[in-house]
Amino acid sequence: MARVYVSSVIPAPVGRVWARIRDFNGLPSWHPAIAESRIENGEPSDRVGCVRDFRLRNGERIRERLLGLSDYEYFCTYSILESPMPLSDYVATLRLTPITDGDRTFAEWSAEFTCDPAREAELVATIGRTVF
Amino acid sequence: MLEVTTSTIFGAPTDRVWEVLRDFNGHDRWHPIVAESRIERGEPADRVGCVRRFVLQDGSELREQLLALSDLEQSFTYCLLDTPVPLFNYVATVRLLPVTDGDLTFALWRARFTTRPGEEQAMRRLVAEEVQKAGFEAVRSLVERAEEG
């Protein structure tokens, strides 16, 4: 099982950061690599179990399912259903924690997946680079 | 149940901060309110279950027990056994996480407790300011000075 972990400090209160992250269909509004996104079957984007179908600027298409969403703990967990990447069993979690000293936000993103061991290092590096 | 959480960013890697915080008997060397501390029965300070008995600058004596210690998660949890102030069912956790885009440390100190009716505000302030915030600022002066040197 490969694991990727990246984290960062965002100079904004957690409520404001969460307002953006929380929208499972909102990737195009904050992630530079995402061109467009839609939720399948016209479901609300905070319905746990919904599927987002989005397209990267390079034309690749990815489908992901929302597995968990917490307005209380500020996290969102999802899995990949379909992607051009040579991996499987991919589950990722994006989590925000308030930094009380300065009213900032600590953002963590972690993912686990299985893949061909020969390609693991390359995939871990690529995935880690593309998140924030 | 009341909960008080303080979190901050230290300008040093987690390993450096953990060196300071991991020693359950080391708080008398950095925390401004702790005058002296020892582990009861001469046990090692990283033995889960050990009890630290310490004296504050104002002379009051406290006992706390180590409930959990993890070098993998860089966290520890302890409870208050004896204290002269009305803090009951007090359990606290300190946890470090790496900030990967800068080799910094995110540190979180969370305490849960109950107290007597009417004392909530005073106890919240005591835990937030004198325990957590003062403690983190003392740790900061140790680890960030060392980083610059």
Chai-1 contact restraints between the chains, C-beta under 6 A:
chainA,res_idxA,chainB,res_idxB,connection_type,confidence,min_distance_angstrom,max_distance_angstrom,comment,restraint_id
A,V6,B,T100,contact,1.0,0.0,6.0,A-B,restraint_1
A,S7,B,V99,contact,1.0,0.0,6.0,A-B,restraint_2
A,S7,B,T100,contact,1.0,0.0,6.0,A-B,restraint_3
A,S8,B,D101,contact,1.0,0.0,6.0,A-B,restraint_4
A,V9,B,I9,contact,1.0,0.0,6.0,A-B,restraint_5
A,V9,B,V99,contact,1.0,0.0,6.0,A-B,restraint_6
A,I99,B,S7,contact,1.0,0.0,6.0,A-B,restraint_7
A,T100,B,T6,contact,1.0,0.0,6.0,A-B,restraint_8
A,T100,B,S7,contact,1.0,0.0,6.0,A-B,restraint_9
A,D101,B,T8,contact,1.0,0.0,6.0,A-B,restraint_10
A,F106,B,F106,contact,1.0,0.0,6.0,A-B,restraint_11
